[in-house]
Amino acid sequence: MTLVPARENVLAWLSDRVPAARIKHILGVEQTAGDLARHYGLDEAKARTAGLLHDLAKYFKPQLLLHMAQKEGLELDSVLEAHPHLLHADASAIVARDEFGVVDREILDAIAHHTLGRPNMSQLSCTVFIADTIEPSRGNTAQLEALREASWQNLYAAVWQTSDYSVKYLLETRCYIHPRTVLTRNWALQMARSPETGNSTKQSIKQITS
């Protein structure tokens, strides 16, 4: 039973299937997710593994993504059928399991949730969801820098603000918005405002609730 696949094997597999720029992004997510996990007292090795594996199916053809989703019994809706690329996160989790022997449910869920998120996702999933947006190669805009700062203050606030960032981009580019992105955003906002969820500094709670 495999918990963490050999890193060099994953990188060799990726090198044959994704461009160098995407590998740079993947390594950035691996590092950032691990750093966030360590900061919040989560399993750093799991976060890094999920980050390394999160985009295995990024360049799969739309029909292959749909076929994998149907074979796995995943629920498909009109948005996913019209834009199968959104399934690459779920497909990457399938590849991680079938190709690399990953059976840890928390790692697989973190991979599967990194694009659309999911209400009630684990804190480990939150780190990969955030890292996918804020890793260093994404750039240094004012919005991204604000997200990076938020990620160290309150894990749930960072998920909420990352969701807002994604929704704004999708609106501006007239792209489909999957309902799960909105549900994730609302859940994370509720969690961020709750004093019972932890992972917050006094300053961040004041900013969120004001």
HUWOZI-V122849 format. One record per pair of residues at least 4 apart in sequence whose C-alpha atoms are under 8 Angstrom apart, sorted by the first residue. I is the first residue (numbers start at 0). J is the second residue. D is the distance in Angstrom with one decimal. If there is no record, write none. Layout:
BEGIN
i: (I	I)
j: (J	J)
d: (D	D)
END
This chain:
BEGIN
i: (0	0	0	1	1	1	1	2	2	2	2	3	3	3	4	4	4	4	4	4	5	6	7	8	9	9	9	9	10	11	12	13	13	13	14	14	14	16	17	17	17	17	18	19	20	21	22	23	23	24	24	24	24	25	25	25	25	25	25	26	26	26	27	27	27	27	27	28	28	28	28	28	28	28	28	29	29	29	29	29	29	29	29	30	30	30	31	31	31	31	32	32	32	32	32	32	32	32	32	33	33	33	33	33	33	33	33	34	34	35	35	35	35	36	36	36	36	36	36	36	37	37	37	38	39	41	41	42	42	43	44	45	45	45	45	46	46	46	46	46	46	46	47	48	48	49	49	49	49	49	49	50	50	52	52	52	52	53	53	53	53	53	53	53	54	54	54	54	55	55	55	55	55	56	56	56	56	56	57	57	57	57	59	59	59	60	61	61	61	61	62	62	63	64	64	64	64	64	64	65	65	65	65	66	67	67	68	68	68	68	68	68	68	69	69	69	75	75	76	77	78	78	78	78	79	79	79	79	79	82	83	85	85	86	87	88	88	88	88	88	88	89	89	89	89	90	90	91	91	91	92	92	92	92	92	93	93	94	94	95	95	95	95	96	96	96	96	97	101	101	102	103	104	105	105	105	105	106	106	106	107	108	108	109	109	109	109	109	109	109	110	110	112	112	112	112	112	113	113	113	113	113	113	114	115	115	115	115	116	116	116	116	116	116	116	117	117	117	117	118	118	118	118	118	119	120	120	121	122	122	123	124	125	125	125	125	126	126	127	128	128	129	129	129	129	129	130	132	132	133	133	133	133	135	138	139	139	140	141	142	142	143	144	145	146	146	146	146	147	148	149	149	149	149	149	150	150	150	152	152	152	152	153	153	153	153	153	153	154	154	154	154	155	155	155	155	155	155	156	156	156	156	156	156	157	158	158	158	158	159	159	159	159	159	159	159	160	160	161	162	162	162	162	162	163	163	164	165	166	166	166	167	168	169	169	169	169	170	170	176	177	178	179	180	181	182	183	184	185	186	187	188	189	190	191	191	191	192	192	192	194	199	199	200	201	202	203	204	205)
j: (100	101	102	99	100	101	102	100	101	102	103	45	48	101	8	9	48	99	100	101	9	10	11	12	13	51	52	99	14	15	16	17	22	55	18	19	22	58	21	22	57	58	22	23	24	25	26	27	136	28	134	136	137	29	50	51	52	53	54	30	50	51	31	130	134	135	136	32	47	50	51	127	130	131	134	33	46	47	48	49	50	51	130	34	47	50	35	130	133	134	36	43	46	47	50	126	127	129	130	37	43	44	45	46	47	50	126	38	43	39	126	150	151	40	41	42	43	46	123	126	41	42	43	151	198	122	123	46	123	47	48	49	105	106	123	50	106	109	123	124	126	127	51	52	106	53	106	107	109	110	127	110	127	91	92	95	110	88	91	92	109	110	111	113	87	88	91	110	87	90	91	94	95	87	88	90	91	94	84	87	88	91	63	64	87	64	65	82	83	84	66	83	67	68	83	84	86	87	90	69	80	83	86	70	71	90	72	73	74	75	86	89	90	73	74	75	79	80	80	81	82	175	176	177	83	84	85	86	177	175	87	114	115	90	91	92	110	111	112	113	114	93	110	111	112	94	111	95	110	111	96	107	108	110	111	97	107	98	99	99	100	101	107	100	101	102	107	101	106	107	107	107	108	109	121	123	124	110	123	124	111	112	124	113	121	123	124	125	127	128	124	127	116	117	120	124	128	124	125	127	128	129	131	128	177	179	180	183	120	124	125	128	179	180	183	179	180	182	183	179	182	183	186	187	186	124	125	125	126	154	127	128	129	154	155	158	130	154	131	132	158	133	150	157	158	161	134	137	161	137	143	146	147	139	143	143	144	144	145	146	164	147	148	149	150	157	160	161	151	152	153	154	156	157	203	154	156	157	198	199	200	203	157	191	198	199	200	203	158	191	198	199	159	187	188	190	191	198	160	187	188	190	191	207	161	162	183	184	187	163	183	184	185	186	187	188	164	184	165	166	180	181	183	184	167	184	168	169	170	176	180	171	172	173	174	175	176	174	176	180	181	182	183	184	185	186	187	188	189	190	191	192	193	196	196	204	207	204	207	208	204	203	204	204	205	206	207	208	209)
d: (7.2	7.8	7.2	7.9	5.5	5.5	6.6	7.6	5.5	6.4	6.0	7.7	6.6	6.6	7.4	7.3	8.0	6.0	7.2	7.0	6.6	6.3	6.1	6.2	6.1	7.8	7.6	7.9	6.0	6.8	6.8	5.7	7.3	6.9	7.1	7.5	7.6	7.5	6.2	6.9	7.8	6.8	6.6	6.3	6.4	6.1	6.1	6.2	7.3	6.3	7.2	6.1	7.7	6.2	6.6	5.8	7.9	7.5	7.0	6.2	7.5	6.4	6.0	7.9	5.2	6.3	6.9	5.7	7.8	5.2	7.0	7.0	5.2	5.5	5.6	6.2	7.2	4.6	6.9	7.3	4.1	5.0	8.0	6.2	6.4	7.6	6.2	5.5	8.0	6.0	6.1	7.8	5.5	6.0	6.3	5.1	5.2	7.7	5.3	6.2	4.8	6.9	8.0	5.2	4.8	8.0	7.9	6.2	7.2	6.3	6.0	7.7	7.3	6.0	4.7	6.1	5.1	6.4	6.8	6.4	5.8	7.0	5.5	7.6	6.8	7.7	6.8	6.4	7.6	6.1	6.1	6.1	7.9	6.0	7.9	6.1	7.2	8.0	6.2	8.0	7.2	6.8	6.1	6.2	7.2	5.7	5.3	7.1	6.2	5.5	7.1	7.3	6.0	7.0	7.7	6.6	6.9	6.6	6.0	7.2	7.9	4.8	7.6	7.2	7.2	6.7	5.9	8.0	8.0	7.9	4.9	6.9	7.6	5.2	7.2	5.9	4.8	7.4	7.6	5.4	7.6	7.5	6.4	6.5	7.4	6.4	6.3	8.0	5.3	6.2	6.1	7.7	6.1	6.2	6.3	7.3	6.2	6.6	6.5	6.1	7.4	6.3	7.5	6.1	6.0	6.6	6.2	5.2	7.8	7.8	7.4	7.6	7.0	5.9	7.9	7.9	6.0	6.6	6.1	6.0	6.0	6.8	7.8	6.3	5.1	7.7	6.3	6.9	7.8	7.9	7.6	7.2	7.8	6.1	5.8	6.5	6.0	4.6	6.6	6.4	6.3	6.5	7.1	4.3	7.4	6.3	7.5	6.1	6.7	6.9	6.2	5.2	7.3	5.5	5.5	6.0	8.0	5.2	7.1	5.1	6.5	5.7	7.4	4.8	4.5	6.0	7.5	7.5	7.9	7.4	7.3	6.3	5.9	6.1	7.6	7.3	7.6	6.4	7.9	7.8	6.2	5.9	6.7	6.1	7.8	6.5	4.0	7.5	6.3	7.6	7.4	7.5	4.5	6.3	7.8	6.6	6.9	7.0	7.9	5.9	4.3	7.9	7.0	6.6	7.4	6.0	5.1	7.6	7.3	7.9	7.8	6.6	6.9	6.3	5.7	6.3	7.4	7.1	5.1	7.9	6.3	4.8	5.5	7.4	7.3	6.1	6.9	6.4	6.5	7.7	6.8	6.1	6.1	7.1	7.5	6.5	5.9	7.6	6.0	7.2	7.2	6.3	7.5	6.8	6.1	6.5	5.4	6.9	7.2	6.4	6.2	6.9	6.1	7.7	7.4	6.1	6.2	6.2	6.2	6.3	8.0	6.1	6.3	6.2	6.1	6.4	6.9	6.8	7.0	6.9	6.2	7.7	6.9	5.4	8.0	5.7	7.5	4.9	7.4	5.7	5.9	6.0	6.2	7.0	5.4	4.6	6.9	6.6	6.5	7.7	6.2	7.4	6.2	5.1	6.9	6.1	5.0	8.0	6.0	6.5	6.3	7.8	5.0	7.7	5.8	6.1	8.0	7.0	6.0	6.3	7.4	4.7	7.1	7.9	5.0	5.4	6.1	7.7	6.3	6.1	6.5	7.5	7.4	5.4	6.1	7.0	6.4	6.2	6.1	7.0	7.8	6.2	6.1	5.8	4.9	6.8	6.6	6.3	8.0	7.1	7.3	6.3	5.9	6.1	6.2	6.1	6.0	6.1	6.2	6.2	6.0	6.3	6.4	6.3	7.3	7.6	7.3	6.9	6.4	6.1	7.8	6.3	6.4	6.3	6.3	6.3	6.1	6.1	5.9)
END
